[in-house]
């Protein structure tokens, strides 16, 4: 166990954060035999400029200006203020390497979770934020008064490009606004990316002609950063309006590279792998933090959970994330919240009641698992949203809307 003496200058409960400080909220559980003061002082030191021993190379004036400070401790919740000059503007990887780097592995801690991060306007100014945001997406789709309804092509892997495009067409004609690839479909031999994009966009254009509604397709561009940007440009060249990215597996730098490429595509952020960081409520990083960073970087849409369905995460947590990505935040536009994961038409009322209209409700199996197929499943999903917006219980609405009635029966809702 290191000496705690070198960490003590980083504990200052009298400190009042400066307007330009970055303030992080942590949940901290010290290791056995370690006091809370010692544990949190170590976190502040090691995530800023300190280390386990006193340094002959540390000028006092540098420490006084650049050290992080623990300024509030309430139970296991701890707030730490970081001077602005510790960080490089426009560089999320560097920010996270600082406040969420080596500290998670320190032996003075039993557990550590980064719960929230507050970024000053000065830092926000160095990021673009979403190019479209909620209003831009609604303008593109010409839908203003209801949640958007979408689907994920299922099975997630195995269909060739022709069948992928066929299923997408059926979903759009049935009533979906949005069709997207699943998170692990990229450029496999049985469904090559470029062939899939060309054929599915052609199906989108046909669906628009048939329905008179605007439709969008979200191809998954996830890959090595340069290839990902190339894929986004390919989508643009062929008349597409969206690119999807798996933001955790691609990383903060990949996310920034795609946004900075400025393809003028709507960017849809899938959070695959997030639970490796977020699920343990005592250790890791909260989805609130990841969501704020994704919004700041410039993701127009972001998966936030459902509060129901197959994925972990209660409605209170999901509602907080939606609030954080849509509340006023300097020049940064609001991000469209996406609810996806084990949903079916019987879940719509609860989601709408809890989260409001500025959400995208995506159903995979809940559309393609309909007993009469994808097109009818999409119609049922659209009917469920219409019922929720009109304030009519789904079971009542289903009495005059057969696709919805069949869906509710299928999933016993």
C-alpha positions in Angstrom: 0.0 0.0 0.0 1.5 3.4 -0.9 2.0 6.2 1.6 -1.0 8.5 1.7 1.0 11.6 2.5 1.6 12.6 -1.1 -2.2 12.4 -1.7 -3.4 14.8 1.0 -2.9 18.1 -0.9 -5.7 16.9 -3.2 -8.4 16.8 -0.4 -9.9 20.3 0.2 -13.5 20.4 1.4 -13.3 24.2 1.5 -12.6 24.5 -2.2 -15.3 26.1 -4.4 -15.0 25.0 -8.1 -14.1 27.6 -10.7 -16.5 28.2 -13.5 -14.1 26.5 -16.0 -13.4 23.4 -13.8 -14.5 20.0 -15.0 -16.4 18.4 -12.1 -16.8 14.6 -11.8 -19.0 12.7 -9.5 -17.8 9.3 -8.3 -19.1 6.6 -6.2 -16.3 5.3 -4.1 -15.9 2.3 -1.9 -12.4 2.1 -0.2 -10.5 -1.1 0.1 -10.5 -2.8 3.6 -8.5 -0.8 6.1 -8.4 2.4 3.9 -10.3 5.5 5.0 -12.6 7.4 2.7 -10.4 10.4 2.9 -7.3 8.4 1.8 -9.2 6.7 -1.0 -10.7 9.8 -2.6 -7.5 11.8 -2.2 -5.7 9.1 -4.1 -8.3 9.2 -6.9 -8.0 13.0 -7.2 -4.2 12.9 -7.2 -3.8 10.0 -9.6 -6.4 11.3 -12.1 -4.7 14.7 -12.2 -0.9 15.3 -11.5 -0.1 13.3 -8.4 1.3 9.9 -7.7 2.1 7.5 -4.9 5.1 9.3 -3.5 6.2 12.9 -3.2 8.2 14.2 -6.2 11.4 16.3 -6.3 10.2 17.3 -9.8 6.9 18.8 -8.6 7.1 22.6 -8.2 4.7 23.9 -5.6 3.3 26.4 -8.0 2.5 23.7 -10.5 0.7 21.6 -7.9 -1.2 24.5 -6.6 -2.5 25.4 -10.1 -3.1 22.0 -11.6 -4.1 19.6 -8.8 -7.6 18.2 -8.7 -9.5 18.7 -5.5 -11.9 16.6 -3.6 -14.4 19.3 -2.5 -17.5 17.3 -1.5 -18.0 14.0 0.2 -21.5 12.7 1.1 -21.5 9.0 2.0 -20.0 7.1 -0.9 -20.7 10.0 -3.4 -17.6 12.2 -4.0 -17.2 15.3 -6.2 -13.8 16.2 -7.6 -13.0 19.4 -9.5 -10.3 19.4 -12.2 -8.6 22.6 -13.4 -9.4 23.3 -17.1 -5.7 23.4 -18.0 -5.3 19.7 -17.4 -7.3 18.9 -20.5 -6.8 19.3 -24.3 -9.8 20.9 -26.0 -11.7 18.8 -28.5 -10.1 15.6 -27.3 -12.4 13.1 -25.5 -9.8 10.3 -25.4 -7.5 12.6 -23.4 -10.3 13.7 -21.1 -11.3 10.2 -20.3 -7.7 9.0 -19.9 -7.4 11.5 -17.2 -10.6 11.3 -15.1 -11.3 7.6 -15.9 -7.9 6.1 -16.5 -5.6 4.3 -14.1 -7.7 5.2 -11.1 -10.1 2.2 -11.6 -7.3 -0.2 -10.9 -5.9 1.3 -7.7 -5.5 -1.1 -4.8 -6.8 1.5 -2.3 -10.2 1.1 -3.8 -12.7 -1.8 -3.6 -14.8 -0.2 -6.3 -15.1 3.1 -8.2 -17.8 4.4 -10.5 -17.8 7.6 -12.5 -21.4 8.7 -12.2 -21.5 12.1 -13.9 -19.3 14.7 -15.6 -20.0 18.4 -15.8 -18.2 20.2 -18.6 -17.9 24.0 -18.8 -19.0 26.0 -21.8 -15.4 26.6 -22.7 -14.9 22.9 -23.3 -18.2 22.5 -25.1 -17.2 25.2 -27.5 -14.4 22.9 -28.8 -16.9 20.3 -30.0 -19.4 20.4 -32.8 -22.3 18.5 -31.2 -25.0 16.9 -33.4 -25.3 18.3 -36.9 -29.0 17.5 -37.0 -30.3 16.7 -33.5 -34.0 16.1 -32.7 -35.3 19.0 -34.8 -33.1 18.2 -37.8 -34.2 14.5 -37.8 -37.8 15.5 -37.6 -37.4 17.9 -40.4 -35.8 15.2 -42.6 -38.6 12.7 -41.9 -41.4 15.3 -41.8 -42.8 13.8 -38.6 -43.3 16.2 -35.7 -46.1 14.9 -33.5 -45.2 11.4 -32.5 -42.3 9.1 -31.7 -40.5 7.6 -34.7 -41.0 3.9 -35.3 -38.1 1.7 -36.5 -36.9 -1.8 -36.9 -33.7 -3.7 -37.0 -33.3 -6.3 -39.7 -33.6 -9.8 -38.2 -32.0 -12.2 -38.2 -29.1 -9.9 -37.4 -26.7 -12.0 -39.4 -27.3 -14.4 -42.3 -29.5 -12.6 -44.8 -27.9 -11.7 -48.2 -28.2 -8.2 -49.6 -31.4 -9.0 -51.6 -33.3 -10.5 -48.7 -32.0 -7.7 -46.4 -33.5 -5.1 -48.8 -36.7 -7.1 -49.1 -37.3 -7.2 -45.4 -36.5 -3.5 -45.1 -39.0 -2.7 -47.9 -41.7 -4.7 -46.1 -41.0 -2.8 -42.8 -41.2 0.6 -44.5 -44.3 -0.2 -46.4 -45.9 -1.5 -43.2 -45.3 1.8 -41.4 -41.8 2.0 -40.1 -40.0 5.3 -40.5 -36.6 3.8 -39.8 -34.8 0.6 -40.7 -31.3 -0.1 -39.4 -28.6 -2.8 -39.5 -27.9 -4.7 -36.3 -24.7 -3.9 -34.4 -22.6 -6.8 -35.7 -23.6 -6.6 -39.4 -20.8 -4.8 -41.3 -19.1 -6.3 -44.4 -19.5 -10.0 -44.1 -19.1 -12.1 -47.3 -22.8 -13.1 -47.3 -23.9 -9.5 -47.1 -21.3 -7.1 -48.4 -21.6 -3.6 -47.2 -21.6 -1.8 -50.5 -24.0 -4.2 -52.2 -26.3 -4.0 -49.2 -26.3 -0.2 -49.1 -27.1 0.1 -52.8 -29.9 -2.5 -52.8 -31.5 -1.3 -49.5 -31.4 2.3 -50.5 -33.2 1.3 -53.7 -35.8 -0.4 -51.7 -36.2 2.7 -49.5 -36.8 4.9 -52.6 -39.5 2.4 -53.8 -41.1 2.4 -50.3 -41.2 6.2 -50.3 -43.0 6.2 -53.7 -45.5 3.7 -52.5 -46.3 5.2 -49.2 -45.8 8.9 -49.8 -43.8 9.0 -46.6 -40.1 9.8 -46.0 -38.1 6.7 -45.0 -34.5 6.3 -43.8 -32.0 3.5 -43.7 -29.1 3.3 -41.2 -26.2 1.2 -42.6 -23.7 0.1 -40.0 -20.4 1.7 -40.9 -18.4 0.3 -37.9 -14.9 -0.5 -38.8 -11.3 0.8 -38.6 -11.6 4.6 -38.6 -10.5 5.3 -42.1 -12.6 2.6 -43.6 -15.6 3.8 -41.5 -15.3 7.3 -43.0 -15.0 5.7 -46.4 -18.2 3.8 -45.8 -20.0 6.9 -44.7 -18.9 8.7 -47.8 -20.1 5.8 -49.9 -23.6 6.1 -48.3 -23.7 9.8 -49.1 -22.7 9.2 -52.7 -25.6 6.8 -53.2 -28.2 9.0 -51.8 -28.3 7.8 -48.2 -28.9 10.2 -45.3 -27.7 8.1 -42.3 -24.7 6.3 -41.0 -24.7 4.1 -37.9 -21.7 3.6 -35.6 -21.1 1.3 -32.6 -19.6 4.0 -30.4 -18.0 1.9 -27.6 -16.3 -0.7 -29.8 -15.2 2.0 -32.2 -14.1 4.2 -29.4 -14.2 7.9 -28.6 -11.6 8.7 -31.3 -13.5 6.7 -33.9 -16.7 8.6 -33.0 -14.9 11.9 -33.3 -13.3 11.0 -36.6 -16.7 10.1 -38.1 -18.3 13.4 -36.9 -15.3 15.5 -38.0 -15.4 13.9 -41.5 -18.5 16.2 -41.9 -20.3 13.9 -44.3 -23.6 15.7 -43.5 -25.1 12.3 -42.6 -27.3 11.8 -39.6 -25.2 9.8 -37.1 -26.9 7.0 -35.3 -25.0 5.8 -32.2 -25.4 2.2 -31.0 -24.1 1.5 -27.6 -23.0 -2.1 -28.0 -20.6 -3.1 -25.2 -21.7 -0.3 -22.9 -22.9 -2.8 -20.2 -19.2 -3.9 -19.7 -18.7 -0.4 -18.3 -22.2 0.6 -17.0 -24.0 -2.4 -15.6 -22.1 -2.8 -12.3 -23.6 0.0 -10.2 -20.6 0.2 -7.9 -17.8 0.1 -10.5 -17.2 1.4 -14.0 -18.8 4.4 -15.8 -22.4 5.3 -15.9 -24.4 5.5 -19.2 -25.1 9.1 -18.2 -21.5 10.0 -18.7 -21.2 8.0 -22.0 -24.4 9.7 -23.3 -23.1 13.2 -22.5 -19.9 12.5 -24.3 -21.6 11.1 -27.3 -23.9 14.1 -27.6 -21.0 16.5 -27.2 -19.0 14.8 -29.9 -22.0 14.9 -32.2 -24.2 11.9 -32.3 -27.7 12.8 -33.6 -29.3 9.6 -32.2 -28.3 7.4 -29.3 -29.5 4.2 -27.8 -30.5 4.9 -24.1 -32.3 1.7 -23.0 -36.0 1.0 -22.7 -37.0 0.6 -19.1 -38.8 -2.5 -20.3 -38.0 -5.3 -22.7 -35.0 -7.6 -22.6 -32.2 -5.2 -21.5 -31.1 -4.3 -18.0 -31.8 -0.7 -16.8 -34.9 0.7 -15.1 -37.2 3.4 -16.4 -35.9 6.0 -14.0 -32.3 5.6 -15.3 -33.5 5.7 -18.9 -35.5 8.8 -18.3 -32.5 10.5 -16.7 -30.4 9.7 -19.8 -33.1 11.1 -22.1 -33.2 14.3 -20.1 -29.5 14.7 -20.1 -29.2 14.3 -23.9 -32.1 16.7 -24.7 -31.8 19.5 -22.1 -30.3 22.9 -23.1 -26.5 22.6 -23.2 -24.7 25.6 -24.7 -24.6 25.4 -28.6 -24.9 21.6 -28.5 -28.1 20.4 -30.1 -30.3 17.8 -28.4 -29.7 14.1 -29.3 -32.7 11.9 -30.3 -33.2 9.2 -27.8 -33.5 5.6 -29.1 -35.3 2.9 -27.2 -34.4 -0.6 -28.5 -34.1 -4.1 -27.1 -36.7 -6.7 -26.7 -39.6 -4.4 -27.5 -43.0 -5.2 -29.1 -46.2 -3.2 -29.6 -47.5 -3.9 -26.1 -44.6 -2.0 -24.6 -45.2 1.3 -26.5 -47.7 2.8 -24.1 -45.5 2.6 -21.1 -42.4 3.9 -22.9 -44.4 6.9 -24.4 -46.0 7.7 -21.1 -42.6 7.8 -19.4 -40.4 9.4 -22.0 -42.6 11.5 -24.2 -42.7 11.9 -28.0 -39.0 12.8 -28.7 -37.9 9.2 -28.8 -37.4 6.6 -31.5 -39.0 3.2 -30.7 -37.3 0.4 -32.4 -38.6 -3.2 -32.5 -36.7 -6.1 -34.0 -38.3 -9.4 -33.1 -41.4 -7.4 -32.1 -42.0 -6.7 -35.7 -40.4 -9.6 -37.6 -41.9 -12.0 -35.1 -45.4 -11.0 -35.9 -47.4 -14.1 -36.9 -48.3 -12.5 -40.3 -44.8 -11.3 -41.1 -42.7 -8.1 -41.2 -45.1 -5.8 -43.0 -48.0 -6.6 -40.7 -45.7 -6.4 -37.7 -44.6 -2.9 -38.8 -48.2 -1.9 -39.1 -48.9 -3.2 -35.6 -46.0 -1.1 -34.3 -47.2 2.0 -36.0 -50.8 1.4 -34.7 -49.4 1.0 -31.2 -47.7 4.4 -31.4 -50.8 6.0 -32.9 -52.9 4.6 -29.9 -50.4 5.9 -27.4 -50.3 9.4 -28.9 -54.1 9.5 -29.0 -54.3 8.4 -25.4 -56.2 5.2 -26.2 -55.3 2.0 -24.4 -53.6 -0.4 -26.8 -56.2 -3.2 -26.1 -59.1 -0.8 -26.8 -57.4 0.4 -30.0 -56.7 -3.2 -31.1 -60.5 -3.9 -31.3 -60.6 -2.0 -34.5 -57.0 -2.5 -35.6 -56.3 -6.2 -36.4 -52.5 -6.2 -36.8 -52.2 -4.7 -33.3 -54.6 -7.1 -31.9 -52.6 -10.0 -33.3 -49.4 -8.6 -31.9 -50.9 -8.2 -28.4 -52.1 -11.8 -28.6 -48.7 -13.0 -29.8 -46.8 -11.5 -26.9 -49.7 -11.7 -24.4 -49.7 -8.0 -23.8 
